[in-house]
Amino acid sequence: MIKLAMKLDTIILTLDKDFGEWVFSHKEYSNGIILLRYNSKEFYAIFQSLNFILKERFNELVGKFVVLSKNKLRMRDIHL
C-alpha cells in the first residue's frame, strides 16, 4: 500500500498501527501517513478531526507520520 500511495503521490489514511512499524523500523519512505487512533465506529469524531487537520494544517502533512486522536495530534518526520 505504501508503494501504491507513493506512485499516486498521496497520503495514507489508516486505522492500522502497523504502518508506523513499516515506516520507522523497516525504513519504508512515504509521502505521509495519518494514523487515526479511534474506534472505527466513531465516524463523527473522525470526521471532525480530519476536517480540522486538513483545513488548518494541510501543508504540514507531507512527509509526516501523524497520529490523530480526539484530544491529541502528533507529527513526526518520515524522512529517515
ZANUVO-706907 format. One record per residue (C-alpha): residue number from 1; residue in three letters; chain; z, y, x. Coordinates in Angstrom, 3 decimals. Layout:
# residues N
- NUM / ALA / A / Z / Y / X
...
END
This chain:
# residues 80
- 1 / MET / A / 0.000 / 0.000 / 0.000
- 2 / ILE / A / 0.750 / 2.414 / 2.856
- 3 / LYS / A / -2.708 / 1.913 / 4.348
- 4 / LEU / A / -4.339 / 2.497 / 0.948
- 5 / ALA / A / -2.347 / 5.708 / 0.469
- 6 / MET / A / -3.466 / 6.862 / 3.920
- 7 / LYS / A / -7.105 / 6.152 / 3.016
- 8 / LEU / A / -6.708 / 8.104 / -0.223
- 9 / ASP / A / -4.782 / 10.883 / 1.560
- 10 / THR / A / -1.928 / 10.691 / -0.921
- 11 / ILE / A / 1.855 / 10.460 / -1.066
- 12 / ILE / A / 3.536 / 7.264 / -2.289
- 13 / LEU / A / 5.948 / 7.479 / -5.213
- 14 / THR / A / 8.214 / 4.423 / -5.441
- 15 / LEU / A / 11.479 / 2.860 / -6.573
- 16 / ASP / A / 11.202 / 0.268 / -3.755
- 17 / LYS / A / 13.626 / 0.863 / -0.854
- 18 / ASP / A / 11.586 / -1.400 / 1.447
- 19 / PHE / A / 9.202 / 1.471 / 2.206
- 20 / GLY / A / 11.911 / 3.031 / 4.368
- 21 / GLU / A / 12.033 / -0.125 / 6.455
- 22 / TRP / A / 8.245 / -0.149 / 6.896
- 23 / VAL / A / 8.159 / 3.476 / 7.970
- 24 / PHE / A / 11.176 / 3.576 / 10.257
- 25 / SER / A / 11.688 / 0.001 / 11.514
- 26 / HIS / A / 8.072 / -1.135 / 11.667
- 27 / LYS / A / 6.798 / 2.330 / 12.687
- 28 / GLU / A / 4.188 / 2.446 / 9.908
- 29 / TYR / A / 2.914 / 6.020 / 9.525
- 30 / SER / A / 2.428 / 7.514 / 6.060
- 31 / ASN / A / 1.302 / 10.833 / 4.579
- 32 / GLY / A / 4.574 / 10.885 / 2.690
- 33 / ILE / A / 6.826 / 8.743 / 0.548
- 34 / ILE / A / 9.100 / 9.777 / -2.310
- 35 / LEU / A / 11.761 / 7.153 / -2.975
- 36 / LEU / A / 13.311 / 7.534 / -6.420
- 37 / ARG / A / 16.941 / 6.440 / -6.464
- 38 / TYR / A / 17.153 / 5.981 / -10.207
- 39 / ASN / A / 17.306 / 3.210 / -12.715
- 40 / SER / A / 13.688 / 2.668 / -13.737
- 41 / LYS / A / 14.652 / 3.413 / -17.367
- 42 / GLU / A / 15.852 / 6.961 / -16.599
- 43 / PHE / A / 12.461 / 8.427 / -17.459
- 44 / TYR / A / 13.616 / 11.927 / -18.360
- 45 / ALA / A / 15.786 / 12.339 / -15.256
- 46 / ILE / A / 12.936 / 11.090 / -13.069
- 47 / PHE / A / 10.524 / 13.497 / -14.747
- 48 / GLN / A / 12.879 / 16.462 / -14.254
- 49 / SER / A / 13.454 / 15.706 / -10.570
- 50 / LEU / A / 9.779 / 15.137 / -9.845
- 51 / ASN / A / 8.819 / 18.257 / -11.754
- 52 / PHE / A / 11.241 / 20.295 / -9.651
- 53 / ILE / A / 10.225 / 18.892 / -6.272
- 54 / LEU / A / 6.502 / 19.136 / -6.990
- 55 / LYS / A / 6.779 / 22.738 / -8.184
- 56 / GLU / A / 9.294 / 24.081 / -5.696
- 57 / ARG / A / 8.812 / 22.049 / -2.508
- 58 / PHE / A / 5.338 / 20.515 / -2.701
- 59 / ASN / A / 4.208 / 21.938 / 0.665
- 60 / GLU / A / 7.174 / 20.301 / 2.410
- 61 / LEU / A / 6.380 / 16.741 / 1.263
- 62 / VAL / A / 3.521 / 15.844 / 3.592
- 63 / GLY / A / 4.691 / 13.631 / 6.448
- 64 / LYS / A / 8.171 / 13.236 / 4.963
- 65 / PHE / A / 10.240 / 10.365 / 3.650
- 66 / VAL / A / 12.009 / 11.853 / 0.644
- 67 / VAL / A / 14.926 / 10.273 / -1.177
- 68 / LEU / A / 15.347 / 11.799 / -4.614
- 69 / SER / A / 18.261 / 11.161 / -6.950
- 70 / LYS / A / 19.928 / 13.042 / -9.804
- 71 / ASN / A / 22.174 / 15.091 / -7.535
- 72 / LYS / A / 20.555 / 14.859 / -4.119
- 73 / LEU / A / 17.352 / 15.470 / -2.229
- 74 / ARG / A / 16.996 / 14.231 / 1.349
- 75 / MET / A / 13.941 / 14.699 / 3.548
- 76 / ARG / A / 13.221 / 13.100 / 6.889
- 77 / ASP / A / 10.143 / 13.384 / 9.086
- 78 / ILE / A / 7.938 / 10.296 / 9.217
- 79 / HIS / A / 6.130 / 11.441 / 12.356
- 80 / LEU / A / 7.541 / 8.943 / 14.815
END
